[in-house]
């Protein structure tokens, strides 16, 4: 009965309450030593719930972790923010100057495109008028052939 209790207790015990050895080794001890193993587990391998709560927490889980670091004052934080904002403004000004320099070096491509766009509708209108005139001429020739070449008949 003690063996069954020890196995179930070991299975469901929180990891923070297991001391000295890891869970697989405790299972091995409890199974290999069926009388002494469960007693060792209960007396030596398992912490009490209150002792587990007081166990030291490591790293980032400990709220006191890093508390020994000096606190940064509000003035220092504000000064650092101002410095970063100034650096950002300087970078933005450099980018704007670079864009202006590139725009000044490139040929004036906007004006020819504008003239081309203005000429395109006029050319399209002229082409449409020419096509309409050609269609009228073709219709007149077909009408002449249908009348046997006689006009006005």
C-alpha angles and dihedrals in degrees: 000000000000089000093055092046092049092049093050093043091049091048095053101033115115114253092240090061095056112094138188098007135034124258098261091053091050089051089052093049093047093049099041094045101039096179103031096032097067091046091050090049095051096041104033110015104047125067123212117255092249092051090050090053090053093048113123115262117221132222122333094359091070111085089207092055111118093008089120090067113102114260117243113234124233091245091055091048092049091048091051091049091051091050092051092048090051091051090050092050090050091052092048090050090051091051092049091050090049091051091050091048092051091047091051092049096049118084118260096268097162098069099052089048090051092051091046091051091051093048094047097071092046091051090048091051091050091050091049091051091049091050091049091050091049091050090051091051091049091050091050092051092049091050090051092052091048091055093051092257093300117130121218095012 
